Amino acid sequence: MKGTVPYEEVFELNAPARCRILGFRKKHVLQQQVTMKGIPLLQGGTSDFIDRVNTTSQSADGRLTVSRQWPLHVTGWAVDGPNGMAAGGVYIEIDGRVFQAAYGIARPDVAAALQNPRYALAGFDAEIPIGDLAPGRQFLALRVLNNLRTGYYEGKTIEISVE
């Protein structure tokens, strides 16, 4: 799934002069829960950022309110900063459950801002099922694999309020 987002055809209209109009939408693909057992926590930090949770940009105080009625859609970027390389992958932890995000989405803005062309595919995207989360305060945390996938860094953590 590296660098691509799956789409599905939603409708097709016949138009004059042998033209066709097609409508597409992103396929709704929920991430599956995984484990990080056996992957060691690495010392040091990395560079990462959560751009959006659902349709909301991260607020100044870092807290967001989400509804359990819908999956949590998380987007952002992460790199293996200590090694100056793209990350080996991104995991998102919420309420002790870990989900693997799709990693490798084009982010030329990140490569330009951090002045490293190896960061051009540093984007991630995840749809996480949260219908069974308890209402109230939860923490969403990034876990960023190093480039060699031999360990992970603790990344950004934000507080969310689940309704």
Secondary structure, DSSP 4 states (H G I P E B T S, - for coil): -TT---EEEEEEEEETTTEEEEEEEE---PPPEE--TT-PBPSS--EEEEEEETTEEPPTTSEEEE-TTS-EEEEEEEEEGGGTEE-SEEEEEETTEEEEPEEEE--HHHHHHTT-GGGTT-EEEEEE--TTSPSEEEEEEEEEE-TTSS-EEEEEEEEEEE-
